[in-house]
């Protein structure tokens, strides 16, 4: 198995969790859109994605 660094928790993990990672990424985008309905996924919104990743990683939101 290959290893990669998770962008959410910064831990080295097996590539077997990639399908779960994609689901988490979708949950992050959905959390942003739920809070900010007019938000759109784009390079200009990287700060938003990073912010919500941190909230989810710290279990501040689900």
Secondary structure as UniProt FT lines:
FT   STRAND          3..5
FT   TURN            7..9
FT   STRAND          12..14
FT   HELIX           15..17
FT   HELIX           18..35
FT   TURN            37..38
FT   HELIX           43..45
FT   HELIX           46..57
FT   TURN            58..59
//
